[in-house]
Amino acid sequence: MKILHNLFNLSEYLYIVKREDLYRHKGMRKKLVNELRESGIYDECVLDAIMNVPRHFFIDSTFEQYAYTNKAFPIAANQTISQPQTVARQSELLNCKRGDKVLEIGTGSGFQCAVLCSMGFKVHSIERQKELFDTAGPLLRSIGYKPNLYYGDGYKGKDVFAPFDGIIVTCGAPEVPRALLSQLAIGARLVIPVGSGDKQRMLTIDRIGKKEYNQKDHGNAAFVPMLESRARD
């Protein structure tokens, strides 16, 4: 127990002993991956990551039997864990390669963050809800992922570590934050759902020059709203 205490704090240890990743879970993940492939997700790196990440760890045990259905579920702080199709689609749209530095806005449950880590990205992730920030880190570390996590305002991004090879926003923004655009490397992409209320359009914005950007619309999206920036004037 003393050795365990040196390796993990109590919450991390409790996550480990509480959940197991069994053959039946892996079988359900394989079925989910096949469904995602049939739905039009073709990036094998994304599909491998979905196969590797135990999604049932990231939701309440009440919903465990449904963890590998293509559904969103409620989590703490009145937020949700996105459906696997959405996670896979945003990860594919990001169009990054192993070793790239990626910024995630909205750590949430940690599932999307885990998928990005499993894809081999160097992940920086910001969470505005303290309750979610406090639980995501221990959980991610307990299953072997070590992203850089920050409690703060996603509208500001993380300028100190910019530029990023990709930025992914996992909540609905009323507009595209200018700080995020400025933190993209030239040639990098921002993936962001934009719109008011709980309905948005999924956009990708590629930075092609110092002040030049290309935007593309990828259809409807439905995310919980991004909290209003504390930094706005």
MORA-V332097 format. One line per field, one symbol per residue. ss: DSSP state (2 for helix, 1 for strand, 0 for the rest). psi: psi as a letter, one per 30 degrees, with the letter a starting at -180 (. if undefined). burial: + if it has 9 or more other ideal C-beta (glycine too) atoms within 8 Angstrom, else -. A space follows every 10 residues. Layout:
ss: ???
psi: ???
burial: ???
This chain:
ss: 0222222002 2222222200 0022222222 2222222220 0002222222 2200222200 2222220000 0011022201 1002222222 2222000000 1111100000 2222222200 0111111002 2222222222 2200000111 1002220022 2001111110 0110000222 2201111111 1111000001 1111111000 0011111111 1000100000 000
psi: eeeeefelle eeeeeefekk jleeeeeeee eeeeeeeffg jfjfeeeeee efkjfffglk fegefgfgli lllkalghal klleeeeeee eefehllkfl jkkkjiebff eeeeeeeffg ljkkkkkfje eeefeeeeee efggkiljkk jajfffbief gllkfkkkkg ljkfljkeee efgklkflkk jkkkllbgka kjkkjkjfle gkkkkkkgal ljlkkkkkkf fk.
burial: ----+--+-- -++-++--+- ----++-+++ +++-+++--- +---++++++ +-+++++++- --++--++-- --+-+---++ ++-+++++++ ++++-+---+ ++++++++++ +++++++++- +-+++++++- -++-++++++ +++-+-+-++ -++++++++- ++-+++++++ +++--++-++ ++++++-+++ +++++----+ +++++++--- -------+-- +-+-++--+- ---
